[in-house]
């Protein structure tokens, strides 16, 4: 999955427009940062063949943390 | 009774839990999502618990380690169906995967141990987060009313989602 595709999926999960996304954004600032968005991101990582643990996603604080787990 | 699985413990509600549960139920962030948003009195709460003990209703305290963080229940158990609901009072666990751990553990018990065929719940329309979560477990919205929508979950709807979610939850050090 390309970085652009991953970002588009991430924006869809968080319910925001792609042009508003910044790496520095705190996940707690998103209305949709909840258990379902975490599950959706875990599914994304799984589709990419990445072996990311639940604990790693729960520990994410920012968009930057999410992208780093995806290798971006 | 105690249920363990998916990294969470559910233990039967006891009389010693009543003051804590009353405080949870009357807190603003829990009460505003209830169909009955009235503040519950201690007398009503104790009466409810006495009635609960005479019924088949199931109420479990959700625990992480020894820390109680929420409540889950199945009530009106008849004709192979029940109404379920849960809340996480402790805000530190609300943005975690705990809600899935709790739901899978409880739904497995309802379908596999209690052998019920249908779980249903009502959710206020403004509780969009809970509606999205509920749909992600496989529930289907079957009817809608002015203030809330009614959702159904049977085993054939649940199992495919259970398998997928359980696989993802297993990727954990817990």
gemmi code that builds the backbone of each chain (N, CA, C; Angstrom):
import gemmi

chains = {
    "A": [
        ("UNK", (0.856, -1.195, 0.000), (0.000, 0.000, 0.000), (0.891, 1.243, 0.000)),
        ("UNK", (0.602, 2.169, -0.915), (1.408, 3.395, -0.975), (1.102, 4.292, 0.226)),
        ("UNK", (2.021, 5.231, 0.479), (1.804, 6.161, 1.576), (0.535, 6.981, 1.340)),
        ("UNK", (0.310, 7.375, 0.081), (-0.878, 8.176, -0.253), (-2.163, 7.395, 0.035)),
        ("UNK", (-2.152, 6.116, -0.352), (-3.326, 5.277, -0.110), (-3.547, 5.106, 1.402)),
        ("UNK", (-2.441, 4.893, 2.131), (-2.551, 4.734, 3.580), (-3.117, 6.000, 4.229)),
        ("UNK", (-2.623, 7.153, 3.779), (-3.107, 8.418, 4.338), (-4.595, 8.620, 4.045)),
        ("UNK", (-5.012, 8.237, 2.812), (-6.431, 8.378, 2.446), (-7.299, 7.495, 3.339)),
        ("UNK", (-6.837, 6.263, 3.574), (-7.586, 5.340, 4.446), (-7.631, 5.880, 5.878)),
        ("UNK", (-6.505, 6.422, 6.324), (-6.429, 6.956, 7.685), (-7.401, 8.132, 7.875)),
        ("UNK", (-7.436, 9.008, 6.872), (-8.354, 10.157, 6.933), (-9.805, 9.685, 6.954)),
        ("UNK", (-10.077, 8.656, 6.173), (-11.435, 8.111, 6.139), (-11.813, 7.544, 7.525)),
        ("UNK", (-10.867, 6.839, 8.129), (-11.116, 6.259, 9.462), (-11.382, 7.361, 10.490)),
        ("UNK", (-10.601, 8.440, 10.412), (-10.721, 9.512, 11.401), (-11.804, 10.533, 11.040)),
        ("UNK", (-12.380, 10.389, 9.831), (-13.472, 11.271, 9.425), (-13.028, 12.694, 9.150)),
        ("UNK", (-11.843, 12.845, 8.547), (-11.352, 14.190, 8.234), (-10.942, 14.291, 6.768)),
        ("UNK", (-10.833, 15.522, 6.279), (-10.397, 15.759, 4.898), (-8.883, 15.548, 4.818)),
        ("UNK", (-8.438, 14.976, 3.695), (-7.013, 14.648, 3.541), (-6.118, 15.876, 3.648)),
        ("UNK", (-6.595, 17.021, 3.147), (-5.715, 18.200, 3.135), (-5.600, 18.864, 4.513)),
        ("UNK", (-6.295, 18.334, 5.493), (-6.194, 18.904, 6.850), (-5.263, 18.082, 7.758)),
        ("UNK", (-4.799, 16.934, 7.250), (-4.008, 16.022, 8.084), (-2.564, 16.511, 8.242)),
        ("UNK", (-2.084, 16.522, 9.478), (-0.682, 16.876, 9.756), (-0.089, 15.829, 10.699)),
        ("UNK", (1.184, 15.524, 10.488), (1.844, 14.498, 11.309), (1.799, 14.847, 12.790)),
        ("UNK", (1.831, 16.137, 13.101), (1.922, 16.565, 14.499), (0.585, 16.488, 15.244)),
        ("UNK", (-0.500, 16.213, 14.513), (-1.817, 16.209, 15.157), (-1.913, 15.148, 16.247)),
        ("UNK", (-2.489, 15.526, 17.381), (-2.704, 14.587, 18.479), (-3.984, 13.783, 18.228)),
        ("UNK", (-3.909, 12.486, 18.408), (-5.064, 11.625, 18.141), (-6.242, 11.944, 19.061)),
        ("UNK", (-5.933, 12.393, 20.261), (-7.003, 12.709, 21.216), (-7.856, 13.894, 20.754)),
        ("UNK", (-7.367, 14.627, 19.742), (-8.126, 15.778, 19.249), (-9.216, 15.361, 18.253)),
        ("UNK", (-9.189, 14.099, 17.827), (-10.182, 13.634, 16.855), (-11.387, 13.020, 17.560)),
        ("UNK", (-12.550, 13.473, 17.161), (-13.794, 12.922, 17.708), (-13.855, 11.417, 17.490)),
        ("UNK", (-13.307, 10.960, 16.343), (-13.418, 9.542, 15.983), (-12.258, 8.685, 16.473)),
        ("UNK", (-11.366, 9.227, 17.313), (-10.291, 8.385, 17.839), (-10.859, 7.563, 18.990)),
        ("UNK", (-11.244, 6.337, 18.677), (-11.883, 5.473, 19.661), (-11.534, 4.025, 19.344)),
        ("UNK", (-12.198, 3.104, 20.018), (-11.866, 1.685, 19.833), (-12.096, 1.244, 18.388)),
        ("UNK", (-13.146, 1.762, 17.729), (-13.410, 1.364, 16.343), (-12.313, 1.870, 15.415)),
        ("UNK", (-11.853, 3.113, 15.590), (-10.788, 3.617, 14.715), (-9.496, 2.838, 14.958)),
        ("UNK", (-9.242, 2.450, 16.205), (-8.056, 1.618, 16.481), (-8.166, 0.277, 15.768)),
        ("UNK", (-9.348, -0.331, 15.833), (-9.556, -1.612, 15.153), (-9.355, -1.454, 13.646)),
        ("UNK", (-9.885, -0.367, 13.082), (-9.766, -0.136, 11.642), (-8.303, 0.045, 11.238)),
        ("UNK", (-7.539, 0.735, 12.075), (-6.111, 0.937, 11.782), (-5.353, -0.388, 11.907)),
        ("UNK", (-5.718, -1.194, 12.891), (-5.111, -2.530, 13.006), (-5.411, -3.364, 11.766)),
        ("UNK", (-6.631, -3.236, 11.228), (-6.990, -3.968, 10.013), (-6.163, -3.474, 8.828)),
        ("UNK", (-5.924, -2.167, 8.794), (-5.088, -1.595, 7.728), (-3.676, -2.176, 7.780)),
        ("UNK", (-3.077, -2.159, 8.974), (-1.733, -2.717, 9.138), (-1.716, -4.184, 8.716)),
        ("UNK", (-2.759, -4.915, 9.101), (-2.842, -6.339, 8.787), (-2.892, -6.547, 7.273)),
        ("UNK", (-3.692, -5.700, 6.588), (-3.776, -5.790, 5.123), (-2.431, -5.509, 4.477)),
        ("UNK", (-1.609, -4.686, 5.146), (-0.284, -4.347, 4.621), (0.750, -5.410, 4.981)),
        ("UNK", (0.320, -6.450, 5.698), (1.235, -7.517, 6.072), (2.120, -7.154, 7.245)),
        ("UNK", (1.767, -6.115, 7.979), (2.555, -5.676, 9.133), (2.036, -6.351, 10.397)),
        ("UNK", (2.929, -6.796, 11.241), (2.552, -7.481, 12.470), (2.601, -6.478, 13.631)),
        ("UNK", (1.596, -5.618, 13.674), (1.534, -4.571, 14.698), (0.621, -5.027, 15.832)),
        ("UNK", (1.072, -4.886, 17.069), (0.276, -5.321, 18.221), (-0.732, -4.252, 18.652)),
        ("UNK", (-1.816, -4.731, 19.259), (-2.845, -3.836, 19.801), (-2.209, -2.784, 20.715)),
        ("UNK", (-1.306, -3.244, 21.553), (-0.672, -2.343, 22.525), (0.062, -1.198, 21.841)),
        ("UNK", (0.650, -1.484, 20.669), (1.372, -0.441, 19.936), (0.406, 0.647, 19.458)),
        ("UNK", (-0.761, 0.229, 18.967), (-1.748, 1.205, 18.486), (-2.345, 1.983, 19.660)),
        ("UNK", (-2.617, 1.279, 20.762), (-3.162, 1.971, 21.949), (-2.174, 3.008, 22.486)),
        ("UNK", (-0.891, 2.771, 22.262), (0.131, 3.688, 22.779), (0.338, 4.910, 21.879)),
        ("UNK", (-0.220, 4.883, 20.682), (-0.022, 6.004, 19.752), (-0.661, 7.280, 20.298)),
        ("UNK", (0.072, 8.363, 20.194), (-0.409, 9.662, 20.654), (-0.717, 10.606, 19.498)),
        ("UNK", (-0.041, 10.399, 18.383), (-0.152, 11.363, 17.276), (-0.245, 10.648, 15.933)),
        ("UNK", (-0.580, 11.407, 14.898), (-0.580, 10.884, 13.532), (0.814, 10.373, 13.189)),
        ("UNK", (1.824, 11.083, 13.651), (3.212, 10.677, 13.418), (3.457, 9.256, 13.932)),
        ("UNK", (2.943, 8.945, 15.101), (3.116, 7.599, 15.671), (2.458, 6.538, 14.780)),
        ("UNK", (1.268, 6.853, 14.260), (0.544, 5.911, 13.382), (1.349, 5.664, 12.110)),
        ("UNK", (1.873, 6.754, 11.522), (2.626, 6.642, 10.276), (3.931, 5.871, 10.482)),
        ("UNK", (4.584, 6.112, 11.612), (5.849, 5.408, 11.875), (5.630, 3.899, 11.969)),
        ("UNK", (4.512, 3.489, 12.587), (4.219, 2.053, 12.675), (4.024, 1.447, 11.285)),
        ("UNK", (3.541, 2.282, 10.348), (3.336, 1.811, 8.972), (4.621, 1.909, 8.146)),
        ("UNK", (5.673, 2.411, 8.771), (6.949, 2.551, 8.055), (7.039, 3.786, 7.202)),
        ("UNK", (6.209, 4.788, 7.489), (6.217, 6.029, 6.697), (6.770, 7.202, 7.506)),
    ],
    "B": [
        ("UNK", (-19.804, -15.639, 39.947), (-19.321, -16.175, 38.672), (-18.323, -15.199, 38.056)),
        ("UNK", (-17.363, -15.754, 37.375), (-16.345, -14.909, 36.756), (-16.045, -15.420, 35.353)),
        ("UNK", (-16.004, -14.500, 34.387), (-15.644, -14.842, 33.019), (-14.301, -14.214, 32.714)),
        ("UNK", (-13.410, -14.988, 32.126), (-12.133, -14.422, 31.696), (-11.911, -14.788, 30.244)),
        ("UNK", (-11.325, -13.866, 29.532), (-11.032, -14.101, 28.122), (-10.757, -12.798, 27.432)),
        ("UNK", (-9.998, -12.873, 26.352), (-9.664, -11.688, 25.566), (-8.998, -10.603, 26.431)),
        ("UNK", (-8.301, -11.032, 27.509), (-7.541, -10.081, 28.312), (-8.364, -9.247, 29.276)),
        ("UNK", (-9.570, -9.714, 29.602), (-10.419, -8.947, 30.515), (-11.151, -9.914, 31.451)),
        ("UNK", (-11.515, -9.423, 32.621), (-12.271, -10.231, 33.580), (-13.644, -9.605, 33.795)),
        ("UNK", (-14.667, -10.436, 33.749), (-16.033, -10.015, 34.070), (-16.472, -10.838, 35.278)),
        ("UNK", (-16.833, -10.151, 36.368), (-17.293, -10.883, 37.556), (-18.682, -10.406, 37.956)),
        ("UNK", (-19.451, -11.316, 38.514), (-20.847, -11.007, 38.858), (-20.931, -9.812, 39.804)),
        ("UNK", (-21.912, -8.981, 39.554), (-22.189, -7.833, 40.427), (-22.580, -8.328, 41.822)),
        ("UNK", (-21.993, -7.706, 42.865), (-22.310, -8.069, 44.245), (-22.837, -6.844, 44.983)),
        ("UNK", (-23.459, -7.096, 46.140), (-24.063, -5.983, 46.889), (-23.014, -4.931, 47.281)),
        ("UNK", (-21.778, -5.374, 47.528), (-20.713, -4.423, 47.880), (-20.397, -3.450, 46.753)),
        ("UNK", (-20.775, -3.816, 45.529), (-20.494, -2.957, 44.373), (-21.522, -1.833, 44.219)),
        ("UNK", (-22.644, -1.927, 44.948), (-23.764, -1.018, 44.686), (-23.410, 0.467, 44.792)),
        ("UNK", (-22.706, 0.919, 45.847), (-22.381, 2.357, 45.902), (-21.554, 2.817, 44.704)),
        ("UNK", (-20.589, 2.001, 44.302), (-19.747, 2.345, 43.156), (-20.566, 2.414, 41.864)),
        ("UNK", (-21.423, 1.421, 41.665), (-22.212, 1.371, 40.435), (-23.224, 2.516, 40.388)),
        ("UNK", (-23.779, 2.873, 41.552), (-24.711, 4.004, 41.593), (-23.991, 5.301, 41.203)),
        ("UNK", (-22.777, 5.467, 41.716), (-22.003, 6.658, 41.356), (-21.706, 6.669, 39.857)),
        ("UNK", (-21.339, 5.498, 39.300), (-21.087, 5.404, 37.855), (-22.348, 5.784, 37.076)),
        ("UNK", (-23.472, 5.130, 37.448), (-24.721, 5.290, 36.687), (-25.216, 6.734, 36.715)),
        ("UNK", (-24.951, 7.448, 37.813), (-25.434, 8.834, 37.934), (-24.434, 9.864, 37.415)),
        ("UNK", (-23.259, 9.420, 37.017), (-22.278, 10.379, 36.495), (-22.774, 10.914, 35.148)),
        ("UNK", (-22.438, 12.150, 34.867), (-22.973, 12.816, 33.671), (-22.578, 12.083, 32.391)),
        ("UNK", (-21.301, 11.632, 32.313), (-20.834, 11.031, 31.048), (-21.409, 9.641, 30.794)),
        ("UNK", (-22.011, 9.022, 31.810), (-22.718, 7.749, 31.598), (-24.210, 8.025, 31.404)),
        ("UNK", (-24.775, 8.826, 32.273), (-26.230, 9.060, 32.292), (-26.746, 9.645, 30.973)),
        ("UNK", (-25.920, 10.491, 30.329), (-26.413, 11.169, 29.126), (-26.616, 10.216, 27.945)),
        ("UNK", (-26.061, 8.983, 28.051), (-26.248, 8.018, 26.969), (-27.368, 7.027, 27.256)),
        ("UNK", (-28.005, 7.153, 28.416), (-29.065, 6.224, 28.796), (-30.430, 6.698, 28.279)),
        ("UNK", (-31.305, 5.726, 27.980), (-32.667, 6.114, 27.602), (-33.350, 6.794, 28.787)),
        ("UNK", (-33.150, 6.260, 29.985), (-33.621, 6.924, 31.202), (-32.472, 7.756, 31.774)),
        ("UNK", (-32.551, 9.072, 31.611), (-31.447, 9.937, 32.019), (-31.660, 10.551, 33.402)),
        ("UNK", (-32.703, 10.069, 34.093), (-32.962, 10.558, 35.446), (-31.864, 10.067, 36.396)),
        ("UNK", (-31.571, 10.882, 37.412), (-30.661, 10.444, 38.465), (-31.346, 9.360, 39.297)),
        ("UNK", (-30.622, 8.274, 39.566), (-31.174, 7.153, 40.329), (-30.913, 7.395, 41.817)),
        ("UNK", (-31.938, 7.200, 42.634), (-31.748, 7.352, 44.087), (-31.170, 6.061, 44.671)),
        ("UNK", (-30.591, 6.164, 45.859), (-30.035, 4.984, 46.529), (-31.131, 3.953, 46.775)),
        ("UNK", (-32.317, 4.442, 47.168), (-33.425, 3.518, 47.450), (-33.843, 2.766, 46.182)),
        ("UNK", (-33.953, 3.501, 45.082), (-34.304, 2.854, 43.808), (-33.229, 1.846, 43.397)),
        ("UNK", (-31.991, 2.229, 43.643), (-30.861, 1.384, 43.255), (-30.888, 0.069, 44.045)),
        ("UNK", (-31.137, 0.167, 45.348), (-31.187, -1.033, 46.186), (-32.369, -1.914, 45.812)),
        ("UNK", (-33.511, -1.259, 45.499), (-34.689, -2.012, 45.077), (-34.417, -2.740, 43.756)),
        ("UNK", (-33.753, -2.020, 42.843), (-33.374, -2.635, 41.562), (-32.503, -3.870, 41.796)),
        ("UNK", (-31.535, -3.782, 42.737), (-30.633, -4.907, 42.983), (-31.387, -6.087, 43.574)),
        ("UNK", (-32.334, -5.814, 44.465), (-33.139, -6.904, 45.036), (-33.949, -7.601, 43.944)),
        ("UNK", (-34.518, -6.802, 43.044), (-35.278, -7.383, 41.929), (-34.356, -8.172, 41.004)),
        ("UNK", (-33.169, -7.617, 40.794), (-32.185, -8.279, 39.927), (-31.847, -9.669, 40.471)),
        ("UNK", (-31.707, -9.766, 41.809), (-31.347, -11.055, 42.407), (-32.442, -12.099, 42.240)),
        ("UNK", (-33.676, -11.647, 42.031), (-34.788, -12.601, 41.843), (-34.975, -12.958, 40.372)),
        ("UNK", (-34.248, -12.290, 39.501), (-34.456, -12.489, 38.069), (-33.299, -13.280, 37.461)),
        ("UNK", (-33.390, -13.543, 36.168), (-32.298, -14.203, 35.444), (-31.317, -13.193, 34.855)),
        ("UNK", (-31.546, -11.912, 35.128), (-30.671, -10.889, 34.553), (-29.225, -11.123, 34.959)),
        ("UNK", (-28.318, -10.779, 34.068), (-26.880, -10.954, 34.320), (-26.222, -9.586, 34.342)),
        ("UNK", (-25.546, -9.280, 35.441), (-24.779, -8.031, 35.532), (-23.363, -8.376, 35.963)),
        ("UNK", (-22.385, -7.891, 35.206), (-20.980, -8.175, 35.510), (-20.201, -6.868, 35.635)),
        ("UNK", (-19.332, -6.836, 36.652), (-18.366, -5.749, 36.766), (-17.204, -6.058, 35.819)),
        ("UNK", (-16.815, -5.079, 35.026), (-15.671, -5.229, 34.118), (-14.414, -4.837, 34.889)),
        ("UNK", (-13.439, -5.734, 34.904), (-12.218, -5.462, 35.657), (-10.983, -5.621, 34.791)),
        ("UNK", (-10.030, -4.732, 35.025), (-8.677, -4.905, 34.487), (-7.789, -5.156, 35.691)),
        ("UNK", (-7.227, -6.353, 35.768), (-6.544, -6.721, 37.000), (-7.588, -6.734, 38.110)),
        ("UNK", (-7.349, -5.974, 39.172), (-8.336, -5.873, 40.255), (-9.105, -4.558, 40.186)),
        ("UNK", (-8.922, -3.816, 39.111), (-9.520, -2.474, 39.032), (-10.860, -2.527, 38.296)),
        ("UNK", (-11.966, -2.209, 38.977), (-13.265, -2.170, 38.294), (-13.375, -0.922, 37.421)),
        ("UNK", (-13.766, -1.118, 36.173), (-13.791, 0.017, 35.237), (-15.135, 0.209, 34.538)),
        ("UNK", (-16.064, -0.737, 34.713), (-17.336, -0.583, 34.021), (-18.299, -1.710, 34.325)),
        ("UNK", (-19.432, -1.679, 33.642), (-20.520, -2.634, 33.892), (-21.067, -3.140, 32.557)),
        ("UNK", (-21.382, -4.422, 32.504), (-22.028, -5.001, 31.312), (-23.169, -5.885, 31.774)),
        ("UNK", (-24.225, -5.950, 30.981), (-25.404, -6.705, 31.428), (-26.162, -7.330, 30.264)),
        ("UNK", (-26.951, -8.348, 30.658), (-27.948, -8.958, 29.769), (-29.214, -9.078, 30.588)),
        ("UNK", (-30.291, -8.493, 30.118), (-31.543, -8.530, 30.881), (-32.707, -8.930, 29.970)),
        ("UNK", (-33.856, -9.102, 30.594), (-35.048, -9.564, 29.860), (-34.727, -10.818, 29.050)),
        ("UNK", (-34.130, -11.787, 29.737), (-33.737, -13.034, 29.069), (-34.961, -13.939, 28.940)),
        ("UNK", (-35.450, -14.068, 27.739), (-36.562, -14.997, 27.476), (-36.653, -15.227, 25.976)),
        ("UNK", (-37.318, -16.320, 25.598), (-37.470, -16.700, 24.188), (-36.123, -16.696, 23.461)),
        ("UNK", (-35.093, -17.199, 24.135), (-33.753, -17.310, 23.544), (-33.156, -15.982, 23.121)),
        ("UNK", (-33.592, -14.899, 23.780), (-33.036, -13.588, 23.436), (-32.808, -12.782, 24.717)),
        ("UNK", (-32.034, -11.718, 24.592), (-31.812, -10.824, 25.738), (-31.425, -9.436, 25.234)),
        ("UNK", (-31.651, -8.456, 26.102), (-31.199, -7.093, 25.814), (-29.862, -6.885, 26.522)),
        ("UNK", (-28.885, -6.354, 25.810), (-27.581, -6.139, 26.430), (-27.180, -4.664, 26.357)),
        ("UNK", (-26.217, -4.341, 27.200), (-25.634, -3.002, 27.180), (-24.394, -3.009, 28.047)),
        ("UNK", (-23.569, -2.014, 27.900), (-22.421, -1.880, 28.789), (-21.934, -0.443, 28.779)),
        ("UNK", (-21.173, -0.082, 29.813), (-20.475, 1.200, 29.789), (-19.142, 1.061, 30.493)),
        ("UNK", (-18.210, 1.882, 30.065), (-16.900, 1.982, 30.708), (-16.884, 3.311, 31.432)),
        ("UNK", (-16.918, 3.245, 32.758), (-16.931, 4.484, 33.547), (-15.565, 5.151, 33.535)),
        ("UNK", (-14.526, 4.348, 33.660), (-13.156, 4.864, 33.779), (-12.720, 5.431, 32.426)),
        ("UNK", (-12.598, 6.755, 32.354), (-12.300, 7.390, 31.066), (-10.915, 7.027, 30.538)),
        ("UNK", (-10.023, 6.542, 31.415), (-8.682, 6.187, 30.950), (-8.692, 4.954, 30.052)),
        ("UNK", (-9.792, 4.182, 30.073), (-9.846, 2.978, 29.230), (-10.800, 3.151, 28.047)),
        ("UNK", (-11.376, 4.338, 27.917), (-12.386, 4.506, 26.867), (-11.781, 4.525, 25.468)),
        ("UNK", (-10.611, 5.119, 25.318), (-9.970, 5.109, 23.999), (-8.918, 4.014, 23.932)),
        ("UNK", (-9.388, 2.796, 24.161), (-8.530, 1.603, 24.056), (-9.372, 0.523, 23.372)),
        ("UNK", (-8.787, -0.663, 23.231), (-9.531, -1.770, 22.630), (-10.338, -2.547, 23.662)),
        ("UNK", (-10.407, -2.043, 24.878), (-11.111, -2.767, 25.942), (-12.567, -3.053, 25.575)),
        ("UNK", (-13.213, -2.106, 24.903), (-14.622, -2.305, 24.553), (-14.802, -3.565, 23.711)),
        ("UNK", (-13.850, -3.846, 22.823), (-13.937, -5.072, 22.016), (-13.645, -6.312, 22.864)),
        ("UNK", (-12.652, -6.199, 23.763), (-12.331, -7.342, 24.623), (-13.560, -7.730, 25.447)),
        ("UNK", (-14.219, -6.729, 26.005), (-15.398, -6.950, 26.841), (-16.544, -7.542, 26.009)),
        ("UNK", (-16.782, -6.958, 24.860), (-17.920, -7.398, 24.029), (-17.741, -8.824, 23.542)),
        ("UNK", (-16.531, -9.158, 23.105), (-16.298, -10.530, 22.629), (-16.433, -11.541, 23.774)),
        ("UNK", (-15.877, -11.200, 24.925), (-15.951, -12.113, 26.059), (-17.413, -12.351, 26.461)),
        ("UNK", (-18.188, -11.265, 26.511), (-19.583, -11.368, 26.940), (-20.451, -12.034, 25.869)),
        ("UNK", (-20.278, -11.646, 24.620), (-21.097, -12.233, 23.557), (-20.807, -13.730, 23.401)),
        ("UNK", (-19.529, -14.115, 23.560), (-19.194, -15.544, 23.512), (-19.966, -16.291, 24.591)),
        ("UNK", (-20.021, -15.699, 25.778), (-20.745, -16.330, 26.890), (-22.240, -16.445, 26.578)),
        ("UNK", (-22.809, -15.374, 26.057), (-24.253, -15.372, 25.760), (-24.600, -16.403, 24.681)),
        ("UNK", (-23.809, -16.438, 23.625), (-24.135, -17.356, 22.525), (-23.715, -18.801, 22.821)),
        ("UNK", (-22.527, -18.963, 23.431), (-21.984, -20.325, 23.573), (-22.412, -21.001, 24.881)),
        ("UNK", (-22.397, -20.254, 25.983), (-22.734, -20.866, 27.275), (-24.236, -20.779, 27.565)),
        ("UNK", (-24.808, -19.587, 27.390), (-26.243, -19.430, 27.651), (-27.092, -19.940, 26.489)),
        ("UNK", (-26.452, -20.168, 25.345), (-27.134, -20.726, 24.163), (-28.303, -19.863, 23.694)),
        ("UNK", (-28.179, -18.554, 23.885), (-29.222, -17.661, 23.367), (-28.988, -17.430, 21.878)),
        ("UNK", (-30.057, -17.060, 21.185), (-29.960, -16.935, 19.729), (-29.962, -15.495, 19.244)),
        ("UNK", (-30.422, -14.587, 20.098), (-30.527, -13.184, 19.665), (-30.163, -12.242, 20.804)),
        ("UNK", (-29.268, -11.296, 20.486), (-28.937, -10.213, 21.413), (-29.454, -8.933, 20.778)),
        ("UNK", (-30.087, -8.074, 21.564), (-30.538, -6.802, 20.995), (-30.193, -5.653, 21.931)),
        ("UNK", (-30.159, -4.457, 21.364), (-29.882, -3.268, 22.172), (-30.516, -2.050, 21.511)),
        ("UNK", (-30.745, -1.035, 22.308), (-31.255, 0.257, 21.824), (-30.189, 1.312, 22.080)),
        ("UNK", (-29.952, 2.187, 21.101), (-28.929, 3.229, 21.261), (-29.512, 4.568, 20.826)),
        ("UNK", (-29.330, 5.583, 21.667), (-29.801, 6.922, 21.324), (-29.134, 7.395, 20.036)),
        ("UNK", (-29.891, 8.081, 19.177), (-29.357, 8.505, 17.877), (-28.109, 9.366, 18.010)),
        ("UNK", (-28.059, 10.205, 19.059), (-26.902, 11.110, 19.168), (-25.632, 10.400, 19.623)),
        ("UNK", (-25.747, 9.158, 20.056), (-24.573, 8.405, 20.501), (-23.920, 7.715, 19.287)),
        ("UNK", (-23.394, 8.536, 18.396), (-22.881, 8.020, 17.120), (-21.701, 7.072, 17.321)),
        ("UNK", (-20.879, 7.365, 18.320), (-19.717, 6.515, 18.593), (-20.167, 5.102, 18.953)),
        ("UNK", (-21.170, 4.999, 19.793), (-21.672, 3.688, 20.205), (-22.343, 2.966, 19.037)),
        ("UNK", (-23.036, 3.721, 18.190), (-23.692, 3.106, 17.023), (-22.643, 2.525, 16.076)),
        ("UNK", (-21.587, 3.284, 15.800), (-20.518, 2.776, 14.916), (-19.875, 1.529, 15.518)),
        ("UNK", (-19.630, 1.568, 16.821), (-19.024, 0.425, 17.506), (-19.931, -0.802, 17.407)),
        ("UNK", (-21.217, -0.595, 17.679), (-22.184, -1.697, 17.664), (-22.274, -2.341, 16.286)),
        ("UNK", (-22.324, -1.514, 15.243), (-22.380, -2.038, 13.872), (-21.114, -2.830, 13.549)),
        ("UNK", (-19.976, -2.397, 14.098), (-18.705, -3.079, 13.800), (-18.656, -4.484, 14.394)),
        ("UNK", (-19.517, -4.754, 15.375), (-19.584, -6.097, 15.965), (-20.490, -7.019, 15.156)),
        ("UNK", (-21.143, -6.485, 14.128), (-22.012, -7.298, 13.291), (-23.489, -7.026, 13.489)),
        ("UNK", (-23.837, -6.203, 14.480), (-25.255, -5.861, 14.707), (-25.865, -5.223, 13.460)),
        ("UNK", (-27.176, -5.445, 13.293), (-27.941, -4.794, 12.228), (-29.017, -3.904, 12.861)),
        ("UNK", (-29.163, -2.713, 12.305), (-30.260, -1.859, 12.762), (-31.550, -2.396, 12.162)),
        ("UNK", (-32.524, -2.705, 13.009), (-33.756, -3.321, 12.511), (-34.968, -2.395, 12.618)),
        ("UNK", (-34.876, -1.389, 13.459), (-35.992, -0.437, 13.544), (-35.493, 0.842, 14.196)),
        ("UNK", (-36.212, 1.919, 13.941), (-35.803, 3.201, 14.513), (-37.015, 3.911, 15.104)),
        ("UNK", (-36.764, 4.640, 16.165), (-37.799, 5.366, 16.891), (-37.344, 6.820, 17.024)),
        ("UNK", (-38.201, 7.706, 17.482), (-37.805, 9.122, 17.519), (-36.489, 9.373, 18.266)),
        ("UNK", (-36.248, 8.666, 19.361), (-35.047, 8.958, 20.166), (-33.928, 7.944, 20.002)),
        ("UNK", (-34.245, 6.754, 19.567), (-33.215, 5.712, 19.503), (-33.469, 4.730, 18.361)),
        ("UNK", (-32.407, 3.945, 18.079), (-32.515, 2.870, 17.083), (-32.366, 1.532, 17.794)),
        ("UNK", (-32.956, 0.494, 17.188), (-32.977, -0.847, 17.772), (-32.096, -1.748, 16.902)),
        ("UNK", (-31.186, -2.485, 17.542), (-30.205, -3.307, 16.836), (-30.317, -4.766, 17.252)),
        ("UNK", (-30.088, -5.660, 16.280), (-30.108, -7.106, 16.527), (-28.764, -7.725, 16.189)),
        ("UNK", (-28.374, -8.727, 16.970), (-27.186, -9.524, 16.648), (-27.512, -10.990, 16.871)),
        ("UNK", (-27.347, -11.814, 15.818), (-27.454, -13.257, 16.003), (-26.093, -13.884, 15.722)),
        ("UNK", (-25.993, -15.164, 15.930), (-24.687, -15.817, 15.858), (-24.101, -15.754, 14.442)),
        ("UNK", (-24.953, -15.865, 13.442), (-24.420, -15.845, 12.066), (-23.903, -14.459, 11.693)),
        ("UNK", (-24.470, -13.415, 12.280), (-23.944, -12.066, 12.056), (-22.658, -11.854, 12.858)),
        ("UNK", (-22.632, -12.455, 14.050), (-21.528, -12.210, 14.986), (-20.239, -12.951, 14.625)),
        ("UNK", (-20.367, -14.221, 14.268), (-19.163, -15.053, 14.148), (-18.111, -14.536, 13.160)),
        ("UNK", (-18.498, -14.071, 11.968), (-17.454, -13.555, 11.061), (-16.717, -12.356, 11.657)),
        ("UNK", (-17.439, -11.464, 12.308), (-16.792, -10.294, 12.921), (-15.980, -10.718, 14.140)),
        ("UNK", (-16.494, -11.676, 14.892), (-15.758, -12.168, 16.058), (-14.408, -12.725, 15.641)),
        ("UNK", (-14.427, -13.520, 14.574), (-13.184, -14.142, 14.113), (-12.157, -13.085, 13.734)),
        ("UNK", (-12.607, -12.091, 12.977), (-11.700, -11.038, 12.520), (-11.154, -10.216, 13.700)),
        ("UNK", (-12.047, -9.807, 14.584), (-11.617, -8.965, 15.710), (-10.726, -9.755, 16.671)),
        ("UNK", (-11.100, -11.012, 16.937), (-10.294, -11.829, 17.858), (-8.890, -12.028, 17.320)),
        ("UNK", (-8.773, -12.212, 16.001), (-7.441, -12.364, 15.393), (-6.594, -11.121, 15.624)),
        ("UNK", (-7.211, -9.957, 15.494), (-6.463, -8.711, 15.685), (-6.126, -8.501, 17.165)),
        ("UNK", (-7.034, -8.877, 18.053), (-6.777, -8.721, 19.491), (-5.662, -9.639, 19.974)),
        ("UNK", (-5.512, -10.769, 19.276), (-4.466, -11.714, 19.686), (-3.068, -11.134, 19.490)),
        ("UNK", (-2.973, -10.121, 18.635), (-1.674, -9.468, 18.437), (-1.435, -8.510, 19.588)),
        ("UNK", (-1.229, -9.109, 20.737), (-1.087, -8.302, 21.946), (-0.215, -9.040, 22.929)),
        ("UNK", (0.470, -8.293, 23.756), (1.321, -8.910, 24.765), (0.508, -9.381, 25.958)),
        ("UNK", (-0.821, -9.016, 26.009), (-1.647, -9.398, 27.166), (-1.957, -10.883, 27.140)),
    ],
}
model = gemmi.Model(1)
for chain_id, residues in chains.items():
    chain = gemmi.Chain(chain_id)
    for i, (resn, *xyz) in enumerate(residues, 1):
        res = gemmi.Residue()
        res.name, res.seqid = resn, gemmi.SeqId(i, " ")
        for name, pos in zip(("N", "CA", "C"), xyz):
            atom = gemmi.Atom()
            atom.name, atom.element = name, gemmi.Element(name[0])
            atom.pos, atom.b_iso = gemmi.Position(*pos), 0.0
            res.add_atom(atom)
        chain.add_residue(res)
    model.add_chain(chain)
structure = gemmi.Structure()
structure.add_model(model)
structure.setup_entities()
